[in-house]
Structure formats: structure tokens, C-alpha cells
Amino acid sequence: MVYKKGIKKDKKLSIKKGKKTVQTLRGMKDVLAKDWFYYDLILNNAKKIFEFYNFQRIETPILEKAELFEKGVGEKTDVIEKEMYILKAKENKELLALRPEGTASIVRSYIEKGMFNLTQPVKFYYFGPFFRHEKPQAGRYRQFYQLGAEMIGGGDVVADAEIILLSKLFLENLGFSKKNIFLLINSIGCPNCRPLYIKELKKYYKKLDKQICSDCRRRIKENPLRVLDCKNEKCSLVKQGAPPILDYLCPECRDHFKALLELLDYLNIPYILDKTLVRGLDYYTKTVFEFCLENETGRISLGGGGRYDELTETIGGIKKPAVGVAFGVERLMQEMVRQGKKFKPTVPKVFLVQIGEAAQKMSFKILEQFRKEKILLGENLGKENLKSQLKIADRLGVKYVLILGQQEVLDGMIILKDMNSGLQELIPWEKIVSEVKKRLKN
């Protein structure tokens, strides 16, 4: 083959010298066939658990008005200040955002579609891609998948307990051991009791200003609760000495949390009280929780959530109590692989070999017969050589090969070859499906 000047031969493809190949953006990834096994496994397990508890699937747009998240998540959170992808609409210059999380969009849909008129609570679950411009690391991407469940209109502790229970069941159903996963839980109060706590928190951190990171020095002024969510090692010891928010709860919040813990005890769901657990979004009230896993690298967060009783009103609707949970799908995948859950592709037990133009055309009819009977049939219709097709069948480890040539088409027959014994026999092609079914069953 002749190549033009400036072109070099490559085993895979030809590219111009000195020309860089276009690659994925930092923090993004292609979801390949071997990855979809895990995504599908996670979603199918979620469907079994969530739909049993009468949660219905919902899908909101990837693109929303930026103000939805600014109002709902909180303008002074890291998600809004540092991580949200902002776009400007061409027609009216309106600011739009790639959704950084799922709850605000679902509450927007609940309000917009008038779902407050339905029997309450209304239960949803979702699965899809989300976007945050944060530092890429193991199990964390800038485009990532999230699985979540939301219950809007349920104000009592039964709703909290139900979300926590189905989260636990979902993780166990994925194969995570009861011994390895644990529940962290806390209450962060409500707008009535939180101001007094924040006053005490500021007072505590003011004395230790030089012992915390620059982000926490900013947070204590702008959004004080966020200092308890800081992962900086420098701040860990400081936040452990912070006053516990449970000491400042109003009677309503204290009673709610006490009743929840009693219900979790009744359900035999073990938990660990974590006075520094606040979650990273401003809409949370009362209950917050997180499911974690202990492995050889330390503590890993698999997912978490909590109550958000003010969010429907914050973004313009009728005030409705609500609670939800979200899991990072890539983080779940990472831990599943670490625990030895391997990708198992579906492999056909029968392979169709075709030789010649007439056989190639007839192959489509045969494939359709097998599809209707739900028998996976391997094929490579682009190849015509008998030897190359048999090599593919051998690599797949199929039990039987169907061979269709020009003569077989004329005679209305097809060759059935047993790959173990090497025996071949002619079968009328209208009977081939029932014959293969019988042999596979035996």
C-alpha cells in the first residue's frame, strides 16, 4: 500500500505526523461494555429494592437553570462556588448548569408538575449522569453516575427509617457484607435551633483560627456548618473538639432524632453517632446520615443523605417535609471490583457460519428465529471465510456451530456441528431452532 508524504503506517490506524489525537477531557471517561455490566447490576439491584417499597423511577434534565441549584444547594457551598459547570443560553443569555446533584431537580419537578396534589408521600428513585468540576481521584470523576431515592411529603421518623433501611438492603443486595458497612448518623437541627449552635461553633473556631485551613477560615464566616465537613487533615483534630450540635437541638428536633434512633434499634439497624457529620449541601435539616465501608485503605463513603424539610419552599413551592439518599455509582463499582465481583459477559453457546451471498442473506432469517426463541446466536456476517469464522467460534467456546453454504440454501438445509465430538449432520433449517433447543437442554 502506498502512503502519501507526511503519513506513517500504524498497525491500528494511520495518523498525520506530529498531530495529537483527541482525548477525553480530564475527569471524564468512556463507559465501555465491561463497565456497563456493573452499572446495570447496580441499577437492577436498586430497582428490586426501591420498587418493592413503591418508589417510582424519575429522570430529570441534565441541564437546568443555574438558580435552581444556587437556591436549593446553597450559594456558599463548594458545589456552587467551585464545582458547578455553568453555561450561558444563546437566545436570552440565561445562566444554565449541568446538574451537580439530583435532589433539587426532583423537587423542582414535584412542584412544577403539581405532585403535591397526589397522595403523600410521593416516592422517586433515579439513576443517571451528574457533573462537578472537582479534583479527579480514585472512584471520583467530573462526569459521574449517581443513584438516589427521594421521599417528598413524609414528615415523620418512619420516612427517615424507610430510606435508611432500603439503603442498607440495597448495599447488602449488591454483596457488601453487613460486617463491613456501617451507618453514621447525626441531627443538624432546624432553622429554629441551628442559629444558637452556629454562634457557639463560631466562638469555638475563633480561638483556633491559626490551626485550620484557609477554606475553613472562609467557611466559618460565610457558611459555618461546612467547617465540620472539611476533609483536610489539619482541621480533623480541631473539629473533633467542636461543640456537639445534639446539645443545642430544640425539643421538636430532639424528639424526632430520639424517635428515629429508637426505630432503628427496633429494626436492628446498628449506627454510630457522629457529631461532626453535616453533609455538604445547605438544604439538609434534622437527620443526616452516611453509609461507609472499612477496607484496607481506610474508611470509604458509599452514599448518604438526610432530611430536607425546607427545600420545596426555598425553590418556590408549598412547604413539604422530605428525605432522600444518593450513592456514587463509580465508588460502588470500585469497591465491588476490589471485593472480587468480576465482569461476566454473556457468551453464546451456538455460532452461525455463513459462506456466500445467498447464505449471508438467509442468515438474517435464521438469526431472527433464534432471537424470538431467546437463544443467543454468535455470528460475524462480515466474514466469508469458513476457517476464520470457525476460529471465532472456537475462541468463544461454543458447543455447536451452524454452517450455511450456497448448497445448503438451495436444499433448505443447514449443517449442525458438535464442537466437542466434531460430528456433523444436515438439519432442515425450519427445524434447526427446536433441534438446538433440545440439545442445549440435554
Sequence and secondary structure as in RCSB ss.txt:
>XXXX:A:sequence
MVYKKGIKKDKKLSIKKGKKTVQTLRGMKDVLAKDWFYYDLILNNAKKIFEFYNFQRIETPILEKAELFEKGVGE
KTDVIEKEMYILKAKENKELLALRPEGTASIVRSYIEKGMFNLTQPVKFYYFGPFFRHEKPQAGRYRQFYQLGAE
MIGGGDVVADAEIILLSKLFLENLGFSKKNIFLLINSIGCPNCRPLYIKELKKYYKKLDKQICSDCRRRIKENPL
RVLDCKNEKCSLVKQGAPPILDYLCPECRDHFKALLELLDYLNIPYILDKTLVRGLDYYTKTVFEFCLENETGRI
SLGGGGRYDELTETIGGIKKPAVGVAFGVERLMQEMVRQGKKFKPTVPKVFLVQIGEAAQKMSFKILEQFRKEKI
LLGENLGKENLKSQLKIADRLGVKYVLILGQQEVLDGMIILKDMNSGLQELIPWEKIVSEVKKRLKN
>XXXX:A:secstr
    TTEE  SS  EETT       TT     HHHHHHHHHHHHHHHHHHHHTT EE    SEEEHHHHHHHH T
TSHIIIII  EEE TTT  EEEE S SHHHHHHHHHHTTGGGSSSSEEEEEEEEEE     BTTB SEEEEEEEE
EES  SHHHHHHHHHHHHHHHHHTT  TTTEEEEEEE   TTTHHHHHHHHHHHHHTTGGGS HHHHHHHHH GG
GGGG   HHHHHHHHTS  GGGG  HHHHHHHHHHHHHHHHTT   EE TT   S TT EEEEEEEEEEETTEEE
EEEEEEE TTHHHHTTS    EEEEEEEHHHHHHHHHHTT        SEEEEE SHHHHHHHHHHHHHHHHTT 
 EEE TT   HHHHHHHHHHHT SEEEEE HHHHHHTEEEEEETTT  EEEEEGGGHHHHHHHHHH 
